[in-house]
């Protein structure tokens, strides 16, 4: 599989920000590395994999953004990396490239590339097996509503070997349409002007499509889209039509019983009654927010009572990147609270731990990918009357982990977690699958809230 991109924010800031000097209102600016939680309302995503961007893994996959209205004079810019899956050892298990494959498209009509769509303005970048076989970087196509089904612009450009296929190096392409004419800028900065100036009729583009546009089955396999941008040159800078969304992923009152849980939650064991009670090992609630969260906050409220424990290492609550929720096996980022026998007998409040997918080079391999292990507080900080609620908070932001204990003290990950704690998804309460799935018996969970910090408040 391709290599994870770790420095995309730094690499991408300059190319996209440089366009701001051209004026106009930014109608759409999306950082796809933040996952689907950062997508504007009205976005439609079909398939693909969300990790450090939107990765195309199969044919027929797309993300469609709606500017909200036809843009008469504007600019589209898209940033992405590529991975040539055909040379991978796993290529036999992946779908084949379609001979005709669309990379990026713009449409006036919501039917996009459907052959039955009514006539409308459109622009496409085609990069399929047909282009690879002829060592052509791609084919540009454009049409206007006045032309019906006849293509106004069909032009080959560049060479296939121009592509960088390491899944690390961001590449940008841009299309501008002004006064009915179109200009395309390829990944090397070369410009290509619409044939016959599109007859001065290119003036109504609205929908931006990444991946398959519906005109064929092919999708640009191995492409990881990082950012997308639309600018309306006819609006003053600062004006924006991009809608905002709520940033609370879920906020659950567990005292209402199992019906408080979303459909994507799984409950294993325990008892319901004024919350969810842990009564034995191998018990947990796992909640899937549906995507990996790059910057977020998890808050959990619970009560405790003294009970005999069964096992040494007890992981009480936290988040995992991977669905196997077991640090002993291959895993990604993990951020959790442990309250095992070492903590119980040592009289401390708990032990906060964090792992990342890629460990520190400086620490060597003896600790694997663990970037944080810290015992903190006093056992007496907890209330053991099974009545007094206590709240803890996990926060990860900018690759750094923060933990707030039951006294309100905030701890910070040493060495800032190497700046790599940035991909958490599966929330677990009660215990994960590590070390015989030991669970802190006597715990009663009352509430759990997950917030995505990359999405602005409504």
Secondary structure, DSSP 4 states (H G I P E B T S, - for coil): -PPPPS-HHHHHHHHHHGGGGG-SEEEEEEEGGG-GGGSPTT-EEES-EESSSEE--STT-EEEEEEEEEESSEEEEEEEEEB-GGGSTTGGGSPPPPSSEEEEEEESSTTTT-TTSPS--EEEEE-SHHHHHTT--EEEEEE-GGGTTS-SEEEEES-GGGS--BS-S-EEEEEEEETBEEEEE-TTS-EEEPGGGGGG-B--EEEEEEE--SSSSEE-TTEEEEEEEEEETTS-TT---------EEEEEEGGG-GGGS-TTEEEES-EESSSEE--SSS-EEEEEEEEEESSEEEEEEEE-B-----SS--EEEEEESSTT--TTSS---EEEEE--HHHHHHT-SEEEEEE-SS--TTT-STTTTEEEEEEES-GGGS--BS-S-EEEEEEEETTEEEEE-TTS-EEE-GGGGGG----EEEEEES--SSGGG---TT-EEEEEEEEETTS---
